[in-house]
C-alpha cells in the first residue's frame, strides 16, 4: 500500500506544486492590477467632480443671461 501512495504523490506532486505556484502568482498579479485600477478610478472620480462643478457653473451663467 505504501509504494502505491508514494508513487501517487511522486507523480502528482510536481503538478500540485505547479498549481499552487500558479494560483499564488495569479492572485498576486490580480491584486496588483486591481490596485492600479482602483487608483485610476480614484483619479477619474476626482476629475468627474471638477467637470460637474464646471458644468453647473456654465448652466448658472446661461440661466442668468436668459
CHARMM internal coordinates of N, CA and C (Angstrom, degrees):
IC EDIT
DIST 1 N 1 CA 1.4487
DIST 1 CA 1 C 1.5222
ANGL 1 N 1 CA 1 C 111.01
DIST 1 C 2 N 1.3252
ANGL 1 CA 1 C 2 N 117.40
DIHE 1 N 1 CA 1 C 2 N -42.49
DIST 2 N 2 CA 1.4556
ANGL 1 C 2 N 2 CA 120.08
DIHE 1 CA 1 C 2 N 2 CA -178.33
DIST 2 CA 2 C 1.5234
ANGL 2 N 2 CA 2 C 113.02
DIHE 1 C 2 N 2 CA 2 C -62.87
DIST 2 C 3 N 1.3343
ANGL 2 CA 2 C 3 N 119.32
DIHE 2 N 2 CA 2 C 3 N -40.76
DIST 3 N 3 CA 1.4759
ANGL 2 C 3 N 3 CA 118.02
DIHE 2 CA 2 C 3 N 3 CA 177.76
DIST 3 CA 3 C 1.5212
ANGL 3 N 3 CA 3 C 112.52
DIHE 2 C 3 N 3 CA 3 C -61.45
DIST 3 C 4 N 1.3557
ANGL 3 CA 3 C 4 N 117.17
DIHE 3 N 3 CA 3 C 4 N -33.52
DIST 4 N 4 CA 1.4567
ANGL 3 C 4 N 4 CA 119.75
DIHE 3 CA 3 C 4 N 4 CA 179.07
DIST 4 CA 4 C 1.5290
ANGL 4 N 4 CA 4 C 110.69
DIHE 3 C 4 N 4 CA 4 C -67.28
DIST 4 C 5 N 1.3158
ANGL 4 CA 4 C 5 N 116.32
DIHE 4 N 4 CA 4 C 5 N -42.29
DIST 5 N 5 CA 1.4683
ANGL 4 C 5 N 5 CA 120.40
DIHE 4 CA 4 C 5 N 5 CA 179.15
DIST 5 CA 5 C 1.5175
ANGL 5 N 5 CA 5 C 109.87
DIHE 4 C 5 N 5 CA 5 C -66.29
DIST 5 C 6 N 1.3166
ANGL 5 CA 5 C 6 N 117.33
DIHE 5 N 5 CA 5 C 6 N -44.04
DIST 6 N 6 CA 1.4587
ANGL 5 C 6 N 6 CA 121.48
DIHE 5 CA 5 C 6 N 6 CA 178.73
DIST 6 CA 6 C 1.5296
ANGL 6 N 6 CA 6 C 110.15
DIHE 5 C 6 N 6 CA 6 C -61.75
DIST 6 C 7 N 1.2989
ANGL 6 CA 6 C 7 N 117.20
DIHE 6 N 6 CA 6 C 7 N -42.37
DIST 7 N 7 CA 1.4561
ANGL 6 C 7 N 7 CA 121.78
DIHE 6 CA 6 C 7 N 7 CA 179.32
DIST 7 CA 7 C 1.5316
ANGL 7 N 7 CA 7 C 110.15
DIHE 6 C 7 N 7 CA 7 C -63.82
DIST 7 C 8 N 1.3141
ANGL 7 CA 7 C 8 N 116.24
DIHE 7 N 7 CA 7 C 8 N -40.64
DIST 8 N 8 CA 1.4662
ANGL 7 C 8 N 8 CA 120.38
DIHE 7 CA 7 C 8 N 8 CA 179.25
DIST 8 CA 8 C 1.5296
ANGL 8 N 8 CA 8 C 110.84
DIHE 7 C 8 N 8 CA 8 C -60.95
DIST 8 C 9 N 1.3377
ANGL 8 CA 8 C 9 N 117.27
DIHE 8 N 8 CA 8 C 9 N -48.88
DIST 9 N 9 CA 1.4572
ANGL 8 C 9 N 9 CA 120.42
DIHE 8 CA 8 C 9 N 9 CA -178.62
DIST 9 CA 9 C 1.5227
ANGL 9 N 9 CA 9 C 112.23
DIHE 8 C 9 N 9 CA 9 C -68.60
DIST 9 C 10 N 1.3114
ANGL 9 CA 9 C 10 N 117.36
DIHE 9 N 9 CA 9 C 10 N -31.75
DIST 10 N 10 CA 1.4627
ANGL 9 C 10 N 10 CA 119.33
DIHE 9 CA 9 C 10 N 10 CA 176.82
DIST 10 CA 10 C 1.5220
ANGL 10 N 10 CA 10 C 111.42
DIHE 9 C 10 N 10 CA 10 C -69.08
DIST 10 C 11 N 1.3137
ANGL 10 CA 10 C 11 N 116.72
DIHE 10 N 10 CA 10 C 11 N -34.67
DIST 11 N 11 CA 1.4658
ANGL 10 C 11 N 11 CA 118.77
DIHE 10 CA 10 C 11 N 11 CA 179.29
DIST 11 CA 11 C 1.5226
ANGL 11 N 11 CA 11 C 112.34
DIHE 10 C 11 N 11 CA 11 C -81.10
DIST 11 C 12 N 1.3208
ANGL 11 CA 11 C 12 N 117.65
DIHE 11 N 11 CA 11 C 12 N -34.49
DIST 12 N 12 CA 1.4604
ANGL 11 C 12 N 12 CA 120.72
DIHE 11 CA 11 C 12 N 12 CA -177.27
DIST 12 CA 12 C 1.5286
ANGL 12 N 12 CA 12 C 113.18
DIHE 11 C 12 N 12 CA 12 C -94.91
DIST 12 C 13 N 1.3090
ANGL 12 CA 12 C 13 N 117.78
DIHE 12 N 12 CA 12 C 13 N -16.86
DIST 13 N 13 CA 1.4608
ANGL 12 C 13 N 13 CA 121.61
DIHE 12 CA 12 C 13 N 13 CA -176.63
DIST 13 CA 13 C 1.5171
ANGL 13 N 13 CA 13 C 114.66
DIHE 12 C 13 N 13 CA 13 C -58.02
DIST 13 C 14 N 1.3337
ANGL 13 CA 13 C 14 N 118.87
DIHE 13 N 13 CA 13 C 14 N -49.50
DIST 14 N 14 CA 1.4697
ANGL 13 C 14 N 14 CA 118.83
DIHE 13 CA 13 C 14 N 14 CA 179.54
DIST 14 CA 14 C 1.5259
ANGL 14 N 14 CA 14 C 112.66
DIHE 13 C 14 N 14 CA 14 C -60.82
DIST 14 C 15 N 1.3202
ANGL 14 CA 14 C 15 N 116.81
DIHE 14 N 14 CA 14 C 15 N -37.98
DIST 15 N 15 CA 1.4583
ANGL 14 C 15 N 15 CA 119.26
DIHE 14 CA 14 C 15 N 15 CA 179.24
DIST 15 CA 15 C 1.5285
ANGL 15 N 15 CA 15 C 111.05
DIHE 14 C 15 N 15 CA 15 C -68.88
DIST 15 C 16 N 1.3266
ANGL 15 CA 15 C 16 N 116.59
DIHE 15 N 15 CA 15 C 16 N -37.49
DIST 16 N 16 CA 1.4629
ANGL 15 C 16 N 16 CA 119.99
DIHE 15 CA 15 C 16 N 16 CA 178.03
DIST 16 CA 16 C 1.5282
ANGL 16 N 16 CA 16 C 110.06
DIHE 15 C 16 N 16 CA 16 C -66.32
DIST 16 C 17 N 1.3176
ANGL 16 CA 16 C 17 N 116.96
DIHE 16 N 16 CA 16 C 17 N -42.33
DIST 17 N 17 CA 1.4701
ANGL 16 C 17 N 17 CA 120.56
DIHE 16 CA 16 C 17 N 17 CA 178.73
DIST 17 CA 17 C 1.5225
ANGL 17 N 17 CA 17 C 110.27
DIHE 16 C 17 N 17 CA 17 C -64.44
DIST 17 C 18 N 1.3223
ANGL 17 CA 17 C 18 N 116.96
DIHE 17 N 17 CA 17 C 18 N -42.24
DIST 18 N 18 CA 1.4573
ANGL 17 C 18 N 18 CA 120.75
DIHE 17 CA 17 C 18 N 18 CA 177.60
DIST 18 CA 18 C 1.5221
ANGL 18 N 18 CA 18 C 110.99
DIHE 17 C 18 N 18 CA 18 C -62.67
DIST 18 C 19 N 1.3160
ANGL 18 CA 18 C 19 N 117.20
DIHE 18 N 18 CA 18 C 19 N -41.70
DIST 19 N 19 CA 1.4586
ANGL 18 C 19 N 19 CA 121.05
DIHE 18 CA 18 C 19 N 19 CA 178.38
DIST 19 CA 19 C 1.5206
ANGL 19 N 19 CA 19 C 111.37
DIHE 18 C 19 N 19 CA 19 C -61.57
DIST 19 C 20 N 1.3345
ANGL 19 CA 19 C 20 N 116.96
DIHE 19 N 19 CA 19 C 20 N -45.78
DIST 20 N 20 CA 1.4648
ANGL 19 C 20 N 20 CA 120.64
DIHE 19 CA 19 C 20 N 20 CA -179.39
DIST 20 CA 20 C 1.5178
ANGL 20 N 20 CA 20 C 109.89
DIHE 19 C 20 N 20 CA 20 C -64.07
DIST 20 C 21 N 1.3313
ANGL 20 CA 20 C 21 N 117.50
DIHE 20 N 20 CA 20 C 21 N -43.23
DIST 21 N 21 CA 1.4672
ANGL 20 C 21 N 21 CA 120.40
DIHE 20 CA 20 C 21 N 21 CA 178.97
DIST 21 CA 21 C 1.5221
ANGL 21 N 21 CA 21 C 110.61
DIHE 20 C 21 N 21 CA 21 C -62.03
DIST 21 C 22 N 1.3280
ANGL 21 CA 21 C 22 N 116.60
DIHE 21 N 21 CA 21 C 22 N -44.26
DIST 22 N 22 CA 1.4596
ANGL 21 C 22 N 22 CA 120.79
DIHE 21 CA 21 C 22 N 22 CA -179.80
DIST 22 CA 22 C 1.5246
ANGL 22 N 22 CA 22 C 111.05
DIHE 21 C 22 N 22 CA 22 C -65.07
DIST 22 C 23 N 1.2992
ANGL 22 CA 22 C 23 N 117.31
DIHE 22 N 22 CA 22 C 23 N -40.00
DIST 23 N 23 CA 1.4592
ANGL 22 C 23 N 23 CA 121.03
DIHE 22 CA 22 C 23 N 23 CA 177.99
DIST 23 CA 23 C 1.5233
ANGL 23 N 23 CA 23 C 111.00
DIHE 22 C 23 N 23 CA 23 C -61.64
DIST 23 C 24 N 1.3191
ANGL 23 CA 23 C 24 N 117.39
DIHE 23 N 23 CA 23 C 24 N -46.67
DIST 24 N 24 CA 1.4662
ANGL 23 C 24 N 24 CA 121.11
DIHE 23 CA 23 C 24 N 24 CA 179.10
DIST 24 CA 24 C 1.5260
ANGL 24 N 24 CA 24 C 110.44
DIHE 23 C 24 N 24 CA 24 C -63.92
DIST 24 C 25 N 1.3280
ANGL 24 CA 24 C 25 N 117.17
DIHE 24 N 24 CA 24 C 25 N -41.60
DIST 25 N 25 CA 1.4618
ANGL 24 C 25 N 25 CA 121.40
DIHE 24 CA 24 C 25 N 25 CA 179.59
DIST 25 CA 25 C 1.5270
ANGL 25 N 25 CA 25 C 111.13
DIHE 24 C 25 N 25 CA 25 C -61.18
DIST 25 C 26 N 1.3251
ANGL 25 CA 25 C 26 N 116.54
DIHE 25 N 25 CA 25 C 26 N -45.46
DIST 26 N 26 CA 1.4606
ANGL 25 C 26 N 26 CA 120.82
DIHE 25 CA 25 C 26 N 26 CA -179.41
DIST 26 CA 26 C 1.5204
ANGL 26 N 26 CA 26 C 110.82
DIHE 25 C 26 N 26 CA 26 C -66.57
DIST 26 C 27 N 1.3111
ANGL 26 CA 26 C 27 N 117.08
DIHE 26 N 26 CA 26 C 27 N -40.27
DIST 27 N 27 CA 1.4672
ANGL 26 C 27 N 27 CA 120.40
DIHE 26 CA 26 C 27 N 27 CA 179.28
DIST 27 CA 27 C 1.5313
ANGL 27 N 27 CA 27 C 110.62
DIHE 26 C 27 N 27 CA 27 C -62.44
DIST 27 C 28 N 1.3162
ANGL 27 CA 27 C 28 N 117.32
DIHE 27 N 27 CA 27 C 28 N -42.88
DIST 28 N 28 CA 1.4707
ANGL 27 C 28 N 28 CA 120.57
DIHE 27 CA 27 C 28 N 28 CA 179.09
DIST 28 CA 28 C 1.5175
ANGL 28 N 28 CA 28 C 111.16
DIHE 27 C 28 N 28 CA 28 C -65.83
DIST 28 C 29 N 1.3187
ANGL 28 CA 28 C 29 N 117.10
DIHE 28 N 28 CA 28 C 29 N -44.33
DIST 29 N 29 CA 1.4657
ANGL 28 C 29 N 29 CA 119.19
DIHE 28 CA 28 C 29 N 29 CA -179.00
DIST 29 CA 29 C 1.5271
ANGL 29 N 29 CA 29 C 110.88
DIHE 28 C 29 N 29 CA 29 C -66.28
DIST 29 C 30 N 1.3266
ANGL 29 CA 29 C 30 N 117.83
DIHE 29 N 29 CA 29 C 30 N -36.77
DIST 30 N 30 CA 1.4668
ANGL 29 C 30 N 30 CA 120.54
DIHE 29 CA 29 C 30 N 30 CA 176.07
DIST 30 CA 30 C 1.5196
ANGL 30 N 30 CA 30 C 111.22
DIHE 29 C 30 N 30 CA 30 C -64.44
DIST 30 C 31 N 1.3186
ANGL 30 CA 30 C 31 N 116.30
DIHE 30 N 30 CA 30 C 31 N -40.00
DIST 31 N 31 CA 1.4653
ANGL 30 C 31 N 31 CA 120.28
DIHE 30 CA 30 C 31 N 31 CA 179.09
DIST 31 CA 31 C 1.5206
ANGL 31 N 31 CA 31 C 110.35
DIHE 30 C 31 N 31 CA 31 C -63.14
DIST 31 C 32 N 1.3276
ANGL 31 CA 31 C 32 N 117.01
DIHE 31 N 31 CA 31 C 32 N -43.47
DIST 32 N 32 CA 1.4644
ANGL 31 C 32 N 32 CA 120.51
DIHE 31 CA 31 C 32 N 32 CA 178.89
DIST 32 CA 32 C 1.5254
ANGL 32 N 32 CA 32 C 110.83
DIHE 31 C 32 N 32 CA 32 C -64.19
DIST 32 C 33 N 1.3253
ANGL 32 CA 32 C 33 N 116.88
DIHE 32 N 32 CA 32 C 33 N -43.04
DIST 33 N 33 CA 1.4602
ANGL 32 C 33 N 33 CA 121.18
DIHE 32 CA 32 C 33 N 33 CA 179.99
DIST 33 CA 33 C 1.5245
ANGL 33 N 33 CA 33 C 110.83
DIHE 32 C 33 N 33 CA 33 C -64.62
DIST 33 C 34 N 1.3131
ANGL 33 CA 33 C 34 N 117.18
DIHE 33 N 33 CA 33 C 34 N -41.80
DIST 34 N 34 CA 1.4635
ANGL 33 C 34 N 34 CA 120.00
DIHE 33 CA 33 C 34 N 34 CA 179.37
DIST 34 CA 34 C 1.5208
ANGL 34 N 34 CA 34 C 111.38
DIHE 33 C 34 N 34 CA 34 C -66.39
DIST 34 C 35 N 1.3283
ANGL 34 CA 34 C 35 N 116.95
DIHE 34 N 34 CA 34 C 35 N -35.21
DIST 35 N 35 CA 1.4645
ANGL 34 C 35 N 35 CA 120.48
DIHE 34 CA 34 C 35 N 35 CA 177.31
DIST 35 CA 35 C 1.5247
ANGL 35 N 35 CA 35 C 110.08
DIHE 34 C 35 N 35 CA 35 C -64.55
DIST 35 C 36 N 1.3382
ANGL 35 CA 35 C 36 N 116.20
DIHE 35 N 35 CA 35 C 36 N -45.16
DIST 36 N 36 CA 1.4678
ANGL 35 C 36 N 36 CA 119.77
DIHE 35 CA 35 C 36 N 36 CA 178.45
DIST 36 CA 36 C 1.5247
ANGL 36 N 36 CA 36 C 110.97
DIHE 35 C 36 N 36 CA 36 C -63.76
DIST 36 C 37 N 1.3225
ANGL 36 CA 36 C 37 N 116.86
DIHE 36 N 36 CA 36 C 37 N -40.05
DIST 37 N 37 CA 1.4544
ANGL 36 C 37 N 37 CA 120.62
DIHE 36 CA 36 C 37 N 37 CA 179.14
DIST 37 CA 37 C 1.5288
ANGL 37 N 37 CA 37 C 110.64
DIHE 36 C 37 N 37 CA 37 C -65.18
DIST 37 C 38 N 1.3099
ANGL 37 CA 37 C 38 N 117.40
DIHE 37 N 37 CA 37 C 38 N -40.65
DIST 38 N 38 CA 1.4664
ANGL 37 C 38 N 38 CA 120.28
DIHE 37 CA 37 C 38 N 38 CA 179.24
DIST 38 CA 38 C 1.5262
ANGL 38 N 38 CA 38 C 110.74
DIHE 37 C 38 N 38 CA 38 C -64.66
DIST 38 C 39 N 1.3284
ANGL 38 CA 38 C 39 N 117.10
DIHE 38 N 38 CA 38 C 39 N -39.73
DIST 39 N 39 CA 1.4650
ANGL 38 C 39 N 39 CA 120.37
DIHE 38 CA 38 C 39 N 39 CA 176.83
DIST 39 CA 39 C 1.5263
ANGL 39 N 39 CA 39 C 110.68
DIHE 38 C 39 N 39 CA 39 C -62.13
DIST 39 C 40 N 1.3236
ANGL 39 CA 39 C 40 N 116.39
DIHE 39 N 39 CA 39 C 40 N -42.37
DIST 40 N 40 CA 1.4563
ANGL 39 C 40 N 40 CA 120.78
DIHE 39 CA 39 C 40 N 40 CA 178.73
DIST 40 CA 40 C 1.5180
ANGL 40 N 40 CA 40 C 111.02
DIHE 39 C 40 N 40 CA 40 C -63.73
DIST 40 C 41 N 1.3249
ANGL 40 CA 40 C 41 N 117.30
DIHE 40 N 40 CA 40 C 41 N -42.89
DIST 41 N 41 CA 1.4656
ANGL 40 C 41 N 41 CA 120.48
DIHE 40 CA 40 C 41 N 41 CA 178.89
DIST 41 CA 41 C 1.5263
ANGL 41 N 41 CA 41 C 111.60
DIHE 40 C 41 N 41 CA 41 C -65.35
DIST 41 C 42 N 1.3234
ANGL 41 CA 41 C 42 N 117.22
DIHE 41 N 41 CA 41 C 42 N -35.82
DIST 42 N 42 CA 1.4580
ANGL 41 C 42 N 42 CA 120.10
DIHE 41 CA 41 C 42 N 42 CA 176.03
DIST 42 CA 42 C 1.5270
ANGL 42 N 42 CA 42 C 111.28
DIHE 41 C 42 N 42 CA 42 C -63.05
DIST 42 C 43 N 1.3298
ANGL 42 CA 42 C 43 N 116.22
DIHE 42 N 42 CA 42 C 43 N -41.92
DIST 43 N 43 CA 1.4676
ANGL 42 C 43 N 43 CA 119.73
DIHE 42 CA 42 C 43 N 43 CA 177.88
DIST 43 CA 43 C 1.5241
ANGL 43 N 43 CA 43 C 110.75
DIHE 42 C 43 N 43 CA 43 C -63.85
DIST 43 C 44 N 1.3455
ANGL 43 CA 43 C 44 N 116.86
DIHE 43 N 43 CA 43 C 44 N -42.65
DIST 44 N 44 CA 1.4565
ANGL 43 C 44 N 44 CA 119.94
DIHE 43 CA 43 C 44 N 44 CA 178.24
DIST 44 CA 44 C 1.5259
ANGL 44 N 44 CA 44 C 111.48
DIHE 43 C 44 N 44 CA 44 C -63.78
DIST 44 C 45 N 1.3026
ANGL 44 CA 44 C 45 N 117.48
DIHE 44 N 44 CA 44 C 45 N -38.24
DIST 45 N 45 CA 1.4683
ANGL 44 C 45 N 45 CA 119.10
DIHE 44 CA 44 C 45 N 45 CA -179.55
DIST 45 CA 45 C 1.5192
ANGL 45 N 45 CA 45 C 111.00
DIHE 44 C 45 N 45 CA 45 C -67.57
DIST 45 C 46 N 1.3331
ANGL 45 CA 45 C 46 N 117.40
DIHE 45 N 45 CA 45 C 46 N -34.92
DIST 46 N 46 CA 1.4649
ANGL 45 C 46 N 46 CA 119.86
DIHE 45 CA 45 C 46 N 46 CA 175.45
DIST 46 CA 46 C 1.5279
ANGL 46 N 46 CA 46 C 110.48
DIHE 45 C 46 N 46 CA 46 C -63.90
DIST 46 C 47 N 1.3065
ANGL 46 CA 46 C 47 N 116.95
DIHE 46 N 46 CA 46 C 47 N -44.44
DIST 47 N 47 CA 1.4735
ANGL 46 C 47 N 47 CA 121.22
DIHE 46 CA 46 C 47 N 47 CA 179.03
DIST 47 CA 47 C 1.5266
ANGL 47 N 47 CA 47 C 110.30
DIHE 46 C 47 N 47 CA 47 C -67.07
DIST 47 C 48 N 1.3063
ANGL 47 CA 47 C 48 N 118.30
DIHE 47 N 47 CA 47 C 48 N -34.99
DIST 48 N 48 CA 1.4629
ANGL 47 C 48 N 48 CA 122.04
DIHE 47 CA 47 C 48 N 48 CA 179.07
DIST 48 CA 48 C 1.5246
ANGL 48 N 48 CA 48 C 109.94
DIHE 47 C 48 N 48 CA 48 C -60.76
DIST 48 C 49 N 1.3230
ANGL 48 CA 48 C 49 N 117.21
DIHE 48 N 48 CA 48 C 49 N -44.70
DIST 49 N 49 CA 1.4623
ANGL 48 C 49 N 49 CA 120.53
DIHE 48 CA 48 C 49 N 49 CA 179.02
DIST 49 CA 49 C 1.5211
ANGL 49 N 49 CA 49 C 111.04
DIHE 48 C 49 N 49 CA 49 C -60.84
DIST 49 C 50 N 1.3173
ANGL 49 CA 49 C 50 N 117.27
DIHE 49 N 49 CA 49 C 50 N -40.79
DIST 50 N 50 CA 1.4656
ANGL 49 C 50 N 50 CA 121.22
DIHE 49 CA 49 C 50 N 50 CA 179.05
DIST 50 CA 50 C 1.5283
ANGL 50 N 50 CA 50 C 109.98
DIHE 49 C 50 N 50 CA 50 C -64.45
DIST 50 C 51 N 1.3091
ANGL 50 CA 50 C 51 N 116.91
DIHE 50 N 50 CA 50 C 51 N -43.84
DIST 51 N 51 CA 1.4706
ANGL 50 C 51 N 51 CA 120.81
DIHE 50 CA 50 C 51 N 51 CA -178.71
DIST 51 CA 51 C 1.5175
ANGL 51 N 51 CA 51 C 110.85
DIHE 50 C 51 N 51 CA 51 C -65.36
DIST 51 C 52 N 1.3085
ANGL 51 CA 51 C 52 N 117.60
DIHE 51 N 51 CA 51 C 52 N -42.39
DIST 52 N 52 CA 1.4760
ANGL 51 C 52 N 52 CA 120.64
DIHE 51 CA 51 C 52 N 52 CA 178.81
DIST 52 CA 52 C 1.5281
ANGL 52 N 52 CA 52 C 110.12
DIHE 51 C 52 N 52 CA 52 C -62.40
DIST 52 C 53 N 1.3132
ANGL 52 CA 52 C 53 N 117.25
DIHE 52 N 52 CA 52 C 53 N -41.35
DIST 53 N 53 CA 1.4669
ANGL 52 C 53 N 53 CA 120.87
DIHE 52 CA 52 C 53 N 53 CA 178.38
DIST 53 CA 53 C 1.5268
ANGL 53 N 53 CA 53 C 110.22
DIHE 52 C 53 N 53 CA 53 C -62.10
DIST 53 C 54 N 1.3140
ANGL 53 CA 53 C 54 N 117.21
DIHE 53 N 53 CA 53 C 54 N -43.91
DIST 54 N 54 CA 1.4598
ANGL 53 C 54 N 54 CA 120.91
DIHE 53 CA 53 C 54 N 54 CA 178.92
DIST 54 CA 54 C 1.5252
ANGL 54 N 54 CA 54 C 111.47
DIHE 53 C 54 N 54 CA 54 C -63.61
DIST 54 C 55 N 1.3074
ANGL 54 CA 54 C 55 N 117.82
DIHE 54 N 54 CA 54 C 55 N -41.49
DIST 55 N 55 CA 1.4679
ANGL 54 C 55 N 55 CA 121.25
DIHE 54 CA 54 C 55 N 55 CA 179.10
DIST 55 CA 55 C 1.5288
ANGL 55 N 55 CA 55 C 110.48
DIHE 54 C 55 N 55 CA 55 C -64.09
DIST 55 C 56 N 1.3034
ANGL 55 CA 55 C 56 N 116.96
DIHE 55 N 55 CA 55 C 56 N -40.92
DIST 56 N 56 CA 1.4699
ANGL 55 C 56 N 56 CA 119.72
DIHE 55 CA 55 C 56 N 56 CA 177.93
DIST 56 CA 56 C 1.5176
ANGL 56 N 56 CA 56 C 110.82
DIHE 55 C 56 N 56 CA 56 C -64.03
DIST 56 C 57 N 1.3276
ANGL 56 CA 56 C 57 N 117.06
DIHE 56 N 56 CA 56 C 57 N -39.67
DIST 57 N 57 CA 1.4637
ANGL 56 C 57 N 57 CA 120.17
DIHE 56 CA 56 C 57 N 57 CA 177.36
DIST 57 CA 57 C 1.5262
ANGL 57 N 57 CA 57 C 110.84
DIHE 56 C 57 N 57 CA 57 C -62.52
DIST 57 C 58 N 1.3216
ANGL 57 CA 57 C 58 N 117.30
DIHE 57 N 57 CA 57 C 58 N -42.24
DIST 58 N 58 CA 1.4622
ANGL 57 C 58 N 58 CA 121.28
DIHE 57 CA 57 C 58 N 58 CA 179.26
DIST 58 CA 58 C 1.5226
ANGL 58 N 58 CA 58 C 110.34
DIHE 57 C 58 N 58 CA 58 C -64.91
DIST 58 C 59 N 1.3150
ANGL 58 CA 58 C 59 N 117.67
DIHE 58 N 58 CA 58 C 59 N -41.21
DIST 59 N 59 CA 1.4739
ANGL 58 C 59 N 59 CA 120.93
DIHE 58 CA 58 C 59 N 59 CA 177.67
DIST 59 CA 59 C 1.5229
ANGL 59 N 59 CA 59 C 110.83
DIHE 58 C 59 N 59 CA 59 C -60.87
DIST 59 C 60 N 1.3344
ANGL 59 CA 59 C 60 N 116.30
DIHE 59 N 59 CA 59 C 60 N -42.83
DIST 60 N 60 CA 1.4662
ANGL 59 C 60 N 60 CA 120.11
DIHE 59 CA 59 C 60 N 60 CA 179.67
DIST 60 CA 60 C 1.5210
ANGL 60 N 60 CA 60 C 110.67
DIHE 59 C 60 N 60 CA 60 C -63.64
DIST 60 C 61 N 1.3139
ANGL 60 CA 60 C 61 N 117.94
DIHE 60 N 60 CA 60 C 61 N -39.34
DIST 61 N 61 CA 1.4647
ANGL 60 C 61 N 61 CA 120.73
DIHE 60 CA 60 C 61 N 61 CA 179.01
DIST 61 CA 61 C 1.5276
ANGL 61 N 61 CA 61 C 111.08
DIHE 60 C 61 N 61 CA 61 C -64.65
DIST 61 C 62 N 1.3297
ANGL 61 CA 61 C 62 N 116.66
DIHE 61 N 61 CA 61 C 62 N -42.42
DIST 62 N 62 CA 1.4610
ANGL 61 C 62 N 62 CA 120.04
DIHE 61 CA 61 C 62 N 62 CA 177.73
DIST 62 CA 62 C 1.5340
ANGL 62 N 62 CA 62 C 111.12
DIHE 61 C 62 N 62 CA 62 C -67.28
DIST 62 C 63 N 1.3028
ANGL 62 CA 62 C 63 N 117.40
DIHE 62 N 62 CA 62 C 63 N -36.96
DIST 63 N 63 CA 1.4513
ANGL 62 C 63 N 63 CA 120.78
DIHE 62 CA 62 C 63 N 63 CA -178.90
DIST 63 CA 63 C 1.5257
ANGL 63 N 63 CA 63 C 110.53
DIHE 62 C 63 N 63 CA 63 C -67.60
DIST 63 C 64 N 1.3205
ANGL 63 CA 63 C 64 N 117.99
DIHE 63 N 63 CA 63 C 64 N -34.66
DIST 64 N 64 CA 1.4712
ANGL 63 C 64 N 64 CA 121.61
DIHE 63 CA 63 C 64 N 64 CA 178.79
DIST 64 CA 64 C 1.5143
ANGL 64 N 64 CA 64 C 111.50
DIHE 63 C 64 N 64 CA 64 C -71.33
DIST 64 C 65 N 1.3426
ANGL 64 CA 64 C 65 N 117.52
DIHE 64 N 64 CA 64 C 65 N -32.05
DIST 65 N 65 CA 1.4528
ANGL 64 C 65 N 65 CA 120.47
DIHE 64 CA 64 C 65 N 65 CA -178.27
DIST 65 CA 65 C 1.5292
ANGL 65 N 65 CA 65 C 112.08
DIHE 64 C 65 N 65 CA 65 C -73.58
DIST 65 C 66 N 1.2872
ANGL 65 CA 65 C 66 N 118.34
DIHE 65 N 65 CA 65 C 66 N -25.73
DIST 66 N 66 CA 1.4697
ANGL 65 C 66 N 66 CA 121.23
DIHE 65 CA 65 C 66 N 66 CA -176.82
DIST 66 CA 66 C 1.4685
ANGL 66 N 66 CA 66 C 112.94
DIHE 65 C 66 N 66 CA 66 C -81.39
END
COOR INIT
IC SEED 1 N 1 CA 1 C
IC BUILD
